[in-house]
Amino acid sequence: MPVSRLELRGVCKTYRNGSQPAEVLHDITLSPSAGAVTAIVGRSGCGKTTLLHLAGAMDFPTAGEVSIDGRATTALSDGELTALRRTRVGFVFQFFQLLPTLTAAENVELPLLLARASAARAKALERLRWVGLEDKADSLPYQLSGGQMQRVAIARALIHSPDILIADEPTGNLDNASGDQVLALLRAAAVEFGATVLMATHSAEAAAIADTRVQLRDGRIQSIS
């Protein structure tokens, strides 16, 4: 049975809206499996993105605990958090977030350059081959279609072979054909790399590729299937 590297236990998240607290997540307990895709589904505003930010240590719970390999994210130092985000967690966003002045290959290799890793260009080209875009290595983002940009973003997210891959509405800005390609790559990331893939989506087609579907409503888990 797949193991879980990532665990959320009794997680709550509250923001202050002026003088009034706004509870975005309430009592979330979840253990996404390694080597599998877990889809977080629900309407806009139900807390999907907040949950992903907590899972990827981009934000921290108001109550409860998010742990990776048994260590609470709130217990990590700034240096440990930076290393975690750089080497253990990959992020894919709805609007790609590629740097417009860098080529596809340069965008993919950037995390390795920041980490001062060796053979960054060769590894970037290998990841571009994996997403079927080696021939676009020298293209700038404006020269790529939306689907191609998202595939470059997936290559970048996977450049350091992360244990956890976070995808926030990865097909939300794509046509059906491009979206299908992206979903196939997310499935392959789980199967081939053994990654824990956590994907937020409001798309029934995207949710259908997941091994587990978590329905959120008003910041609470309504069902898990």
C-alpha positions as CSV (number, residue, x, y, z in Angstrom):
1,M,0.0,0.0,0.0
2,P,1.4,3.5,-0.9
3,V,2.9,5.4,2.0
4,S,2.2,9.0,2.8
5,R,5.0,11.5,3.1
6,L,2.6,14.4,3.6
7,E,0.0,14.5,6.5
8,L,-2.5,17.2,7.5
9,R,-4.0,16.6,11.0
10,G,-6.8,18.7,12.3
11,V,-5.7,21.6,10.2
12,C,-7.5,25.0,10.5
13,K,-6.6,28.2,8.8
14,T,-8.1,31.6,9.8
15,Y,-7.3,35.0,8.3
16,R,-8.3,38.3,9.8
17,N,-10.6,40.3,7.6
18,G,-10.5,43.7,9.3
19,S,-11.6,43.0,12.9
20,Q,-13.4,39.8,11.9
21,P,-11.7,36.4,11.7
22,A,-12.4,34.4,8.5
23,E,-12.0,30.7,8.9
24,V,-10.9,29.3,5.5
25,L,-10.2,25.7,6.5
26,H,-11.6,23.8,9.4
27,D,-10.4,20.5,10.8
28,I,-8.8,19.1,7.7
29,T,-7.2,15.7,8.2
30,L,-5.7,14.1,5.1
31,S,-2.8,11.8,4.1
32,P,-2.2,11.9,0.3
33,S,-0.5,8.8,-0.9
34,A,2.9,8.7,-2.6
35,G,2.8,7.5,-6.2
36,A,-0.8,8.6,-6.6
37,V,-2.8,11.7,-7.5
38,T,-5.1,13.2,-5.0
39,A,-7.6,15.8,-6.3
40,I,-9.0,18.5,-4.1
41,V,-12.3,19.5,-5.7
42,G,-14.9,22.1,-4.9
43,R,-16.3,25.5,-5.9
44,S,-14.1,28.6,-6.0
45,G,-13.6,30.0,-2.5
46,C,-14.0,26.6,-0.7
47,G,-10.3,26.6,0.5
48,K,-8.6,24.5,-2.2
49,T,-5.7,26.9,-2.8
50,T,-5.2,27.6,0.9
51,L,-4.9,23.8,1.5
52,L,-2.3,23.5,-1.2
53,H,-0.3,26.4,0.2
54,L,-0.3,24.7,3.6
55,A,0.7,21.4,2.1
56,G,3.6,22.9,0.2
57,A,4.8,24.9,3.3
58,M,4.1,28.2,1.6
59,D,1.8,29.0,4.5
60,F,1.2,27.6,7.9
61,P,-1.9,26.4,9.8
62,T,-3.6,28.5,12.5
63,A,-4.3,25.2,14.3
64,G,-3.5,21.5,13.7
65,E,-0.3,20.3,12.0
66,V,1.1,19.8,8.5
67,S,4.0,17.4,8.5
68,I,6.4,16.1,5.8
69,D,8.2,12.9,6.7
70,G,7.0,13.3,10.3
71,R,8.3,16.8,10.8
72,A,5.8,19.7,11.3
73,T,6.4,22.5,8.9
74,T,5.9,25.0,11.7
75,A,9.0,23.4,13.5
76,L,11.3,24.0,10.5
77,S,13.8,26.9,10.4
78,D,13.9,29.4,7.6
79,G,16.8,27.5,6.0
80,E,15.1,24.2,6.3
81,L,11.9,25.6,4.8
82,T,13.9,27.0,1.8
83,A,15.6,23.7,1.3
84,L,12.3,21.9,1.5
85,R,10.6,24.1,-1.1
86,R,13.6,23.8,-3.4
87,T,14.3,20.1,-3.2
88,R,11.3,18.2,-1.9
89,V,8.3,20.1,-3.3
90,G,7.4,21.1,-6.8
91,F,4.7,23.7,-7.7
92,V,2.6,24.0,-10.9
93,F,0.3,27.0,-11.1
94,Q,-2.7,27.9,-13.3
95,F,-1.0,30.7,-15.0
96,F,2.4,29.0,-15.5
97,Q,4.6,31.6,-13.8
98,L,7.4,31.3,-16.3
99,L,10.0,34.1,-16.4
100,P,9.3,35.9,-19.7
101,T,12.9,36.8,-20.5
102,L,14.2,33.2,-20.0
103,T,14.0,30.4,-22.6
104,A,12.1,27.2,-21.8
105,A,15.4,25.5,-20.8
106,E,16.5,28.4,-18.7
107,N,13.2,28.4,-16.9
108,V,13.5,24.7,-16.2
109,E,17.1,24.8,-15.0
110,L,16.6,27.9,-12.8
111,P,15.8,25.9,-9.5
112,L,19.0,23.9,-10.0
113,L,21.0,27.1,-10.6
114,L,19.6,28.6,-7.4
115,A,20.5,25.5,-5.5
116,R,24.0,25.5,-7.1
117,A,23.5,22.0,-8.5
118,S,25.7,20.6,-11.2
119,A,24.8,19.7,-14.8
120,A,21.7,22.0,-14.6
121,R,21.4,22.4,-18.4
122,A,21.6,18.7,-19.1
123,K,19.0,17.9,-16.5
124,A,16.7,20.7,-17.8
125,L,16.9,19.2,-21.4
126,E,16.2,15.8,-20.0
127,R,13.0,17.1,-18.3
128,L,12.0,18.9,-21.4
129,R,12.4,15.7,-23.3
130,W,10.2,14.0,-20.7
131,V,7.3,16.5,-21.4
132,G,7.9,16.3,-25.1
133,L,9.3,19.8,-25.6
134,E,13.1,19.3,-26.2
135,D,12.7,21.1,-29.5
136,K,11.4,24.2,-27.7
137,A,14.4,24.5,-25.4
138,D,15.5,27.8,-26.9
139,S,12.0,29.3,-27.2
140,L,10.8,32.2,-25.0
141,P,7.5,31.8,-23.2
142,Y,5.7,34.2,-25.7
143,Q,6.6,31.8,-28.5
144,L,4.8,28.9,-26.8
145,S,1.2,27.9,-26.6
146,G,-0.6,27.8,-23.2
147,G,-0.3,24.0,-23.1
148,Q,3.4,24.1,-24.0
149,M,4.0,26.7,-21.3
150,Q,2.3,24.5,-18.7
151,R,4.4,21.5,-19.8
152,V,7.5,23.6,-19.3
153,A,6.2,24.5,-15.9
154,I,5.8,20.8,-15.1
155,A,9.3,20.1,-16.3
156,R,10.5,22.9,-14.0
157,A,8.5,21.6,-11.0
158,L,10.0,18.1,-11.6
159,I,13.6,19.2,-12.2
160,H,14.8,18.1,-8.7
161,S,12.6,15.0,-8.7
162,P,10.4,16.3,-5.8
163,D,8.6,13.9,-3.4
164,I,5.6,16.2,-3.4
165,L,4.1,17.9,-6.5
166,I,1.5,20.6,-5.9
167,A,-0.7,21.6,-8.8
168,D,-3.2,24.4,-8.5
169,E,-5.9,24.4,-11.2
170,P,-3.2,23.1,-13.7
171,T,-5.7,22.9,-16.6
172,G,-7.8,25.9,-15.7
173,N,-6.3,28.1,-18.5
174,L,-6.1,25.5,-21.2
175,D,-8.2,24.0,-24.0
176,N,-9.3,20.4,-23.6
177,A,-6.5,18.8,-25.7
178,S,-3.8,20.7,-23.9
179,G,-5.4,20.0,-20.6
180,D,-5.4,16.3,-21.4
181,Q,-1.7,16.4,-22.1
182,V,-1.0,18.1,-18.8
183,L,-3.2,15.6,-16.8
184,A,-1.3,12.7,-18.4
185,L,2.0,14.2,-17.3
186,L,0.7,14.6,-13.7
187,R,-0.4,11.0,-13.7
188,A,3.0,10.0,-15.1
189,A,4.8,12.0,-12.4
190,A,3.0,10.0,-9.7
191,V,3.7,6.7,-11.4
192,E,7.2,7.2,-12.8
193,F,8.7,9.4,-10.1
194,G,6.6,8.1,-7.2
195,A,5.6,11.6,-6.3
196,T,2.7,12.5,-4.0
197,V,0.6,14.6,-6.5
198,L,-1.9,17.0,-4.8
199,M,-4.0,18.8,-7.4
200,A,-6.7,21.4,-6.8
201,T,-9.4,21.6,-9.5
202,H,-13.0,22.5,-10.2
203,S,-12.9,20.4,-13.4
204,A,-14.7,17.0,-13.4
205,E,-12.4,15.9,-16.2
206,A,-9.3,16.7,-14.2
207,A,-10.6,15.1,-11.0
208,A,-11.4,11.9,-13.0
209,I,-7.7,11.1,-13.4
210,A,-7.1,11.1,-9.6
211,D,-6.8,8.0,-7.4
212,T,-8.5,9.9,-4.6
213,R,-11.0,12.8,-4.7
214,V,-11.4,15.0,-1.7
215,Q,-14.6,17.2,-1.9
216,L,-14.3,20.5,0.0
217,R,-17.2,22.6,0.9
218,D,-16.9,25.9,2.9
219,G,-13.5,24.9,4.1
220,R,-14.4,21.4,5.4
221,I,-14.0,18.0,3.9
222,Q,-17.4,16.8,2.7
223,S,-16.3,13.5,1.3
224,I,-13.3,11.4,0.3
225,S,-13.7,8.9,-2.5
